[in-house]
Amino acid sequence: MKRSILLILISLSVIVIFIGIFGLYEVRYFRSRADVSKATFSVDNSYIFSTPSQARANGQEKIRLTVFVLNNQGLGVLGKKIYVRSDSSLNIEAVQGLTDSYGKAYFDISTTKAGEYFLEIRIDDTALNQKAHIVFN
């Protein structure tokens, strides 16, 4: 009886040690994989969406411009200030001008002047290769 209790205690001790070591390994591995970059970003990996791509030029309808700032591994870059350079007739409202943990920033754009516009997006002092193309009619 004493021998079987001793064997059970030793087995439980080995299992607890194994789970502890495995748990520490997993925490270290997942923490390093899921870290959000705060400093560098990739101009080639970052991109822009505009939805819808056209709207009425009545000052009420808006086009949502979404900017994704990503690093070389495709992870979002947190805390980057986004600048939108455009025509002075556009009303650009920064809904979220700094990137979040996914690297996203949002802008709502409206105007009363019909036309086709190409917007330059700058992150810090670096312009993205892609320009946003929007149409107001």
C-alpha positions, 0 to 999 in steps of 0.5 A: 500500500505504501509503495503504491502511494509512493508511486502515485506521488512520484507519477503526479510530481513528474506530471506537474513538472512536465505541465509546468515546463510545457506551460512556460514554453508555450507562454514564451512562444505565444507571447513572442509571436503575438507581440505588436510592433511599435516602431517599424513598418513596411511601406510594401505591406501597408495598404489602403481601403476606401468604401464605398469608392464613390459617393454623392458630393452633397456634403452628407455622404461619406467615404470611409478610408481605412489604412492598415500599417503593417510590419515586414511580418504582416503584424499591425503597428501600434500608435502610428500617426496617419496623415492624409494629403488631399485637395482642400475641397475635401472634408477629412474627419479623423475617426481614429488617426492613430493606428490601433493594435491591428495597425488600422486607422479610419477617416471619413471623407466628404465634399460638396465639390464633385470630382475624382481625387487621389489621396496621398497617405503618409505615415510619420514622414513616409508616403505609402506607395499606394494612393487612395482613389475616390470619386464624388459625383 
